[in-house]
């Protein structure tokens, strides 16, 4: 397995380092879903005189003792004393420091679960008058709990942090460096592993994408076989409802009414749990181009993560088969349907890339799908629509993922014909675009291939 070098976290490193240089001691918070590189980020900042402690689920006296042992490195003999509470340990540490250091508490939700008084103790320390000798960095994978520690107005640490970093999955373009891929191969890999760097590390030990899918995901002993449940348990008291929501969305129910009908529940009871999945980055709400997201009822809900999309499309419906080691049959299904799965991820990558790419010599706003009724009453669907920054042009495009060479000229003619029937063009210039796995430039249409899209996503 290849150990990936640290990718695309320069801004986060700069912000964390700046926060810890602030006068008088500082609180910094790093959080986000598991396996995205939070620990790697903070470990990059740990100096020789700093203290890093990875919490677990032991009882508080054992956690306190283990942290005291880590402090021994910079204050010899520190652990020889007994610290009955977190308060006594923090006070003793601060009193014995001769210069400022940083204390990194990784997976701090484990500490808070068993010692709920800890945030108030940290607040008390941070609110003491005068300069302090201790910077504190809190890191955790429970997005809900970390949000509650520092962003909830009722939380003890609200307003105390000088830097709050939410670590997101990496953008798609970085997978080319992470796994040494390019073009279509990079898009196909991203459609399985998404932007989670730990998944890339795990995948790097296999010679092919298929082998990685089979060994890491489909095999019941695979490292990622139960990954969605672990992700949800980080943030939910019970994962039953969110897992069920992801399951039905992953199987093609995208309207709230469809989701509610499949689960046999009123739609109103699902608004809050779906909103939570949106906040966590696992589901996205999709509205047509030009609609006001706050007021429109024309919404679709899609899984907003390639790995989870793949998992709930292929693994979850076949869980029983995989338990009896029938992975070969499931793998055959994956082979047949993988091009369709990749094409859906490709469409989303295309839309995401539009604001970052100069197309037709113009800068563009956010791209959306559009579905609705044309001027002639016929149903129309478009893969991508965006408005130019100056408002003078409308981009309309198709995203294709086919081994066949797509005719750019035929696509141009079809798009320009459709544009005459669109209610939002209003006489503006129409810029047709084809995004294709492979394709050749043609007069009157812009053709974007995988590497051009990925260049905009890095």
N, C-alpha and C positions, 0 to 999 in steps of 0.2 A: 504494500500500500504506500502510495506516494504521499509524503507530508507536504501539503500545499503551503507555499509561501503566503505571507499575509497580503491579501488583495483588497484594494479599494477601501481602506479605512483611514486614509491620510487626514481627512477633515476631523474625524472622531478623535484620532490621536492628538491632533493639534488642540482641539477644544478641551480635552481632558488635561493635557499638560498645562494649558493656560489657566484652567480652573485651580489646579493644585499649586500654582505660583501666586495665587491671590493673597493679599495681605491678611494676616490674622486668622488663618485656618479656614478651611472650606469643606462643604459637603458637595459631592458629585454623585450622580445616580446613573447607572447603566442598566438597561433592561431590554427585553425582547424575547422572542420565542427561542426555544432551545436549539442548540447546534449551529447558531449563526455567527459565532465567534466572539461572544461577549467576554468570556474568560481569557481568550487569546488577546483581546484588545487591552484589558486591564493589566494582564501579565506583562505586556510590552512596556507599561508605565512603571512597573515595580522596580524601584532602585535598591541598591544593596543595603541601605539603612531603613527600608520600608518593611512593613509587615503585611503578608498576604495570608488570608485564612479561608479555606474552602469549607463551608458549613455542611453538616449532614443532619440526620434526624435523631441524633443522640439526645439524651436528657440534658438540660441546661448545665448542671454541674460538670458534666463531661466535656461539653463544648467550651466552657470557661477554662477548664484545665488545659484542653488542647490549644486554645488560643494563647494562654499564658506560656506554654512551651514554645510556641512560635516566636513570642516576644523575647524569649531567652536569647535569641540570636543577636539582638541589638542591645539588650539590657541583661547581661549575664546574672543569673540567680533570680530573675524575676519570678520564675515558676516555683521557687522554693516556698513562697508565701501561699497562704490559702485565701481565695477570693470567693466569699459566699454568694455574691451577687454580681451582675454585670456592672452595676454602679461602682462597686468597690474596685473592680478591675480597671475600669476606665479612669477613675480618679487616680489610682496608683500609677497607671501608665503615664498620664499627663504630668503628674508630680515628678516622675523620675526622668522625664525626657530633658535632655540638655539642648536640643535643637528640634526644629520642626521635621516631622516625618508624615508619611501617609499610611493609614490603616485601611487595607482593602478587605472587605467582607463579601465574599462570593457566595451566591445562593442564600442571601440573607432572609428570604421567606421562610426557610427552615428554622432559622433562629427566632423569627417573630411568631411563628406558629406556637412554639413552646415557651417563648418569653415575650408575651404581648406588651410588656412594659418597656421593652428595649427602645422603640421609637421615641417615647417620651423622655427616656434617659439621654438619648442622643440630642433631642431638642434642648434639654436642660443644659447640656454641655455647650452646644453651639450658641446658646443665648447668653452665656456668661460674658460679662464685660471684659474688654481687653483682648490682646492678641492671644492666640492659642497655638500650642505646639503640635497639634494633631489635625491633619486633614483626614476626612473620612470618605471612602468610596464604597457605595452600596451597589451590589450587582445581583440580579436575579432573573430567573426564567418565567416566573409567574407574573404575566403582564398585568393581570387584574390586581394582585397584591402590591406589586411595585407601584402601579398607578395610584392605588389607595394610600400608599405610604407618603407620597410626595405631591400628587396632583389633586387629591380630594381636599376641598377647603376645610373639612373638619379634621384632617390628619395632623398629628403633632409636627410633622416635618414640612408641612405645606409652606412654601415661600422661603425655605432655608437653603435649598440647593442652588449653587451658582451655575451648575450645568446639569442638564437632564438629557441623556442620550438614549434614544430608542434605536436599537440595532436591528435593521431590517435585513432580509435576505439580499444577497448581492444581485445587481442588475444582470440581465441575461448575457450581455457582451463579455463579461468576465469569465464565462465558462470556457471560452476559447483558450485563455491562458491557464485556467485551472486544470483543464483536462487535455490540453494540447490539441484542440479540435478547431475546425473552421467550417464556415458555410453551413450546408444542410446538416452535416454531422453534429455541429454545435447546437443547432435548433432541436434536433431529435433528442440529444442528451438532455437539453434543458427541459424538454417536454416531460421527462421522467423525473429528474432530480431537482428541478427548479433552481432557485438561487441559494440553496443552503450549502455552505462550504463543507460541512462535515459529510453530507451526502456525496459530494464530489470526491472527497478523500476515500470514502468507502468504495465508490464506483471505480476508482483508479486502479484497484488491485485486480480487476477483471479485464480480459482481452477483448470483450465485446459488450455492447449495450444489452443484448439478450441475456448473456451470462450474468451480468450484474442484476438485471430484473429478476431472473430466476433465483439467484442465491441470496440476494438481500431482501427482496420483497415477497416473492411467492413462497419460498421455502418457509415452513412453519417455524424453523429455528433461525430464520434470517433476522439480522439486526433491525431491519425496518418493518418487519412483518406486523407489529402492533404499534407502530409509531403514532398514528392519529390518536389512539386512546391515550398515549403518554402525553401528547401535546395538550389534549383537552383536560386531562386530570391536573395539569399545571395550573389551570385557571378556573376550573369548575368544581363545585362540591360533588356534583354528579355529572357524569359525561353521557348519560343515557339520551337525554333530549338533544344535545348538540350533535352527538354521533348519529342519531336518527335523522336529524335535519340534513347533515352532510350526505348521508346515504341516499335520501330521496332526491336531493338536488343533483348528486352525482349520477343518478340513474335517469335524469332527464326531466324532472319536475322543476320548472323555473319560475312559474307564476305563483304568487302567494296562495291563490285559491287551489291550485294543483297540489302544492305542498301540504296545505291543511287537509285537503281531501284524502291524500295518501296516508296521512297520520291519523285521520279521524278526529281532528281537533278544530275548534273555531279559529279562523285566521287571526282574530284579535289576540289570542293567547300566544301566538308565535312571534309577534312583533318584537318583543323584548329579547328573546333568545337569538333571533336572527340578527338583530342589531348588535348584540354582543359578539357574534361571529364576524360581523362586518368590522367592528372595532378591533378585533384581534387580528384581522388581515386574512381570515380563512374564507370569507365569502365577500363578494362584491355585489352591489346593486347597480344594475345596468339600465339606463334610460335612453330613449332615442335621441339622436342629435336634435338640438333646438328646443327640447323640452326642459321646463324648469324642474329640477330634481326635487325641490321642496314641495311642489304642488301636484306634479303629475302622478297619476295612478297607473301609468303604463311602465311598469317596472318588471325586470327579470332578475332573478337571483342566481348567480353562478359561483362555483367554487373558485376562489381567487389564488390558487396555488397549484402549479403543475403536478407536484408529487401527490397532493391530496386528490386532485382531479383524476389522476391515473389510478390511485388506490381505490377510490369509490366507484370507478368505472369497471375495474377488472378484478381486484382482490376481494373487496367486501362481498359482492354477490356470490363469489365462489369460495367463501371461507370454509364451508363444510367439505367441499371437494379437496381443498388444500390440506385439511386436517387429516385426511386419509391418504395423503401423499399422491394425489392425482394431479400434480403440478404440470405434467406433460400436456394434458388436455387443456388446462388453463393457458399454458404458454402458446398452444396452437391458436387459441382465441385471440391472445394478445397479438400474435403475428398478423392475423387477418385484419384486425381492427386498429392496429397501431397507426397506420397512415391517417385515418380519420381523427384519432386522438391528437396526433401531431398537428394536423391542419387547424384544429380548434385553438391550440396553443399558439400556433403561427399567427392566426388572426389577431389574437390579443397582443402579441409582440408587435405586430404591425401598427395597431392603434396606439400603443404606448410610445412607439418610436416617432410618430408623426411630429410632435412639437419639438423634437430634438434634431430633426433632419431638414436641411434646406432643399425643398422640392419645388421645382419650377422657379427657382430664384426667390422664393418667398419663405417667410417664417409662418408657422401655422399654430393655431390653438389646439386644445385637446380634441382628439378624434373619438368619435362614437360610431356605433352601428346606427343604422336608421331602418326602421320598419314602419310601414303605414300605408295610407291610401294616396295614390297619385292624383293628379288633377282630373284624370279620366275615370277615376273610381277603381282602378286596378290596384291590386296589392303589389307593393315594391319593397325589396329588401336590399340594403347595401352594406358591405363589410366595413367600410370606413368613410366617414364624412367629417370634414373639418372646415373651419372658416379661417381665412388668412388674418394675420394680425392687423392689417389695415382695413379689414372688412370688405375688400373689393373683389375677393375671389372665393370660390367654394371648391374644395378638393373632394372628389368622389372616387372611390377605388374598390377594387376587388383583390382579395387575397387568395391565392391558389397554392395548393401543395400537391402537385401531381408530378409523376415521373415524365409525363409527356410535355413536350415543348408547347407552351400556351401561346396562341396567336395574339400578339400585342395589338395588332391592327384591328382584329375582330373585337377585342375587348374595348378598345377605344371607341369604335363605332357603337357598340352596345351601351357604353356608359354615357356617351353624348346623346344618344337617343333617349335614354332614361332621364337625363338631366332636364329635358324639355317638359317632363311630366312631374317634376319635383316641386312641391309647393314652397320650398324655402330658397330657391335659387334667385328669384326676383331680378332677373336680368344681369346678374353678376357673372364675371368670367368663371368658366368651369375648367378645372384642372384635373384631367383623368389620370389615374395612377393604377398600375398593375404591380402587385407584389407576388413574385413567383419563385418557386424553388429553382427554376432555371428559366431564362427568357432572354430575348434579344430586344434591343431598343428599336422603336418604331416611331416615325414622325407623328407628332401630336399626342403622344402619351409617354409618361415617365414610367420606367420599369425599374423596380427595386428588388434586388436579390438578397439572400440571407445575410451576407456579410455587411451589406449597406445598412440593413436594419440593425444588426448587432453593433455596428459602429456607433449608432445613435443611442445605444443602451449600455454605455460604458462610462 
